[in-house]
Amino acid sequence: MLGRPGGSQSEPPVRPRILLLIKGLGLGGAERLLVSLTECRDRANFDYAVAYILGEQDALAPAMQRAGVPVYGLRARSSADLRWLWRLRKLLVKGRFDLVHSHLPYAASFARVVAATIAARRRPVLVYTEHSLWNRAAVLTRVLNRLTVSADRGLFVVSPAAREALPRRLRAEARVVVHGVDLSQSRPLVERRAELRNELVAELGLRDDDVIVLSVSNFRAEKGHDVLVDAAGRVARAGLPVRFLLVGWGPLEEQVRSAVRAGGLQGSVTLLGRRDDTLRLMAASDVFVLPSRQEGMPVALMEALSVGLPVVATRIGGVGDIVTDHVEGLLVEVGAPDQLADAIGALATDPALRDGLRSGALARAGQLDITAASRQIEARYVELLAEQVAERAGGHRSGG
């Protein structure tokens, strides 16, 4: 196993220190993915820590700490508050991290700038994971990412679609790792589906014959909640016994609530806000719906498949890489509430179709194991750190 670069050959091996950096630890997909990665990490061969930038987005920090991972808040008050850059530099120098793995472009772009201010002999290896579609990011973010990305030694993307969205010069070096989910948490819930459904029906006052359609995503424009509410209205007007449960939070939450009230859908659509039991809700539901306008590889979708939940989703980003139409779910076009309503209606009225898709979802879930993904990522860490050791040794000899 690699020791820390620069260590003496006579010293006992030291586990490489890995810092995972992300903008926030809220309840988003990339953030939950980070929790899962730390839970299944190789504890014998790596020392991990996590740093997050936005101080108020700390919902998942306790989960990281319970997994035995040190968590550092960089205490930025907003994206414009760049005082966190100095705090990150102090953390990197004091913590002697060997590798920094940034998630999402804001964190990655500025981390590269900070790393450049550290002496080359102490500078960590930089790695980046692109979770979404590069060409759909905000213009300023995309420009900053492009200007700094050459500092990275390793690049991961979460789906083939995410790789295709990269600038051409980056595609060849990008490694696709479909991260997946922790199947050890999902499998026990599949066996308890009937019990969990009864609990949810009682908790929310639903009818036993309601078809429960669940959405889990933050309330942002790219998630398509406006399309979902429109589709829910069409389903309700058709007289189908469907209850929509929307889990999430975000800047458009009140706008969605207003749309539900304006459409008279209070009896059909329930906003549940933040929940820390989304996997349980999935196991208890009948259909998962994802009407997104933009996705890389949605974590909530992989979680839904892991508990055998039939899916209705838009053909966007990495969705088509893990959902085949009429195998694990039904796929519809982006921004088409009529198609979304028709697909939900088809599942609501055809239990046999739901059962078939449930079997397909469970079969697909077997390929979405985050432990295997974690081992791939860590193997790449070993390669990159070995390359750095060799380069520094070569530079020392030529300079001596």
Protein Blocks (a to p, Z undefined) as FASTA:
>chain_A
ZZdehiafkbccdddddddddfblcfbfklmmmmmmmmmpcfklpccddddfblmlmmlm
mmmmmnopacddehiabfklmklmmmmmmmmmmnopabdcdehjklmmmmmmmmmmpcfk
lpccdddddfbdfklmcfklmmmmmmmmmmpmbdcdfbfklmmmpcfklmmmpccddebj
afklmmmmmmmmmmmmmmmmmmnopafklccddddddddfklommmmmmmmmmmmmnopa
cddddededjklmmmmmmmmmnopmmmpccebjafklmmmmmmmmbdcdfbfbdcbdfkl
mmmmmnopacddddehjllmmpcghklmccddehilklmmmmmmmmmmmmklmmmmmmmm
mmmmmmmcfklmmmmmmmmmmmmmmmmmmmmmmmmmmmZZ
